[in-house]
Amino acid sequence: MIHANAPLTPTGRLRLARCVVEDGWPLRRAAERFQVSVSTAARWAGRYRDLGEAGMADRSSRPRTSPARTPTRTERRVIKVRVIRRWGPARIAYLLGLNPSTVHRILTRYRLARLTHLDRATATPIRRYEHPAPGDLVHVDIKKLGNIPDGGGHRALGRAAGRRNSGQRGHGYAYLHNAVDDHSRLAYTEIHADETTETAVAFWIRAQAFFAGYGITVRRVLTDNGAC
């Protein structure tokens, strides 16, 4: 990739090199004409003599040798710990006496999957999917959350106080009715005091109208086997 401020493109390099090699221009004259340094003009002219037009392309900036690179044996130990124990860079670095950034570079170099992309129990990659268009699939579910009374819940007041608060107004549980579009991740949520059939149906009618307001036509809905 050519640098944004590079004075010469491969075509410009070729023109400069031909002026020097084929037309016999002095390096200083060619450098002034193409607004580069004399050393730059000499470099492209030399590459043209050696490689022709192929020498005008950018070369890799990777060094020929990396004497400070982590030894292969250490890299293998890092990979072994990652595969067997499924630890992150910090824990692996502490075990092997390395810098966490070094461990991270090793894991990245060998393209090992992130822990968030793996099932911790089996170490197999988690299969994720995404439907091709908005509305192709909408996920619907209900999340039950306990209301915490003023002054704290049972962890602060004890079980007895928690039971006394359970029947009071404003305590008990709140039910988050959620609908999420699989493709766009656009979500619609309402908080209700119950999860009855009537509440769930009314929620879905409003959710469908919400998605329609964004130009999304719902084609399929996925939910669980809840009674509502």
Order of alpha helices (4+ residues) and beta strands (2+ residues): alpha-alpha-alpha-alpha-alpha-alpha-beta-alpha-alpha-beta-beta-alpha-beta
